[in-house]
Amino acid sequence: MAWAVREIRNWAEFRQIADDTASVATSTGLGYVFRGQSDMRWSLQPTLARLLNAKSGMNRIRAFEIEDMALKEFQAQAHLHLSVQVLSQTTDMLGWWTLMQHYRAPTRLLDWTACSNVAAYFAVEENWDTDGVIWVVKVSDLDRAMLKRCGPNVAMTVGSLNDIFNNPNGDDRLRIIRRNLNTERMIAQQAGFSVSNDPLADHAIVTDEAMSSTNSEAFYKLVIPRKLKPEFLWRLRTLNISPAALFPGLDGIALTVADLVRVMR
């Protein structure tokens, strides 16, 4: 079964779906996760994968080497700008990847959120000439699918996960993770991350292959037509889903002002 596609007809329909998914909770705090993209034609390729897949002759082994070089380059200077608290809590590879992702360095991680409204914002904020999309995944079903596909070691401790995702010869697998010590922006966005042991992987394909026998309520796409984007942006603003809230600081305030000008024209 491929990703099911549902086209949203209006704000009320979106809110009903959001309420339905919000009622699902787990012991980890993650029931469903969402990823908003302003162009429905885009797949789920992390930045590192997009950059490396554009290079001819790229393979997984070489991707691991380049990824390690990028990590070391980030670590060599990050201590100049990060607090002692953040540095002391960042002792593993996945922790460093989440920091790199947070500051827009290319990584194998892909951003998700536990809040459907946050995902909706990213689906409608740009590209008003094309339809946006929200990708929706039920985390418990994804974990079960990966458990069946790859074996019981998919659900282990963070230390074990580091070993799993640092193995270029391992089975293709995908997991949703959260950082133990969140930054202010991660908290505001209720952030989570998908990670694959293949840095070149398209997370949409890995998820589809693993969950092919899962029901359509476990993973699907919500298409937001381009004509609804201005209305959604305005309605989200009334719920305090704006750059000022999602990106704390002056840059977020400036982006919120830009959004206001756009919806008022």
Order of alpha helices (4+ residues) and beta strands (2+ residues): beta-alpha-beta-alpha-alpha-alpha-alpha-beta-alpha-beta-alpha-alpha-beta-alpha-beta-alpha-beta-alpha-alpha-alpha
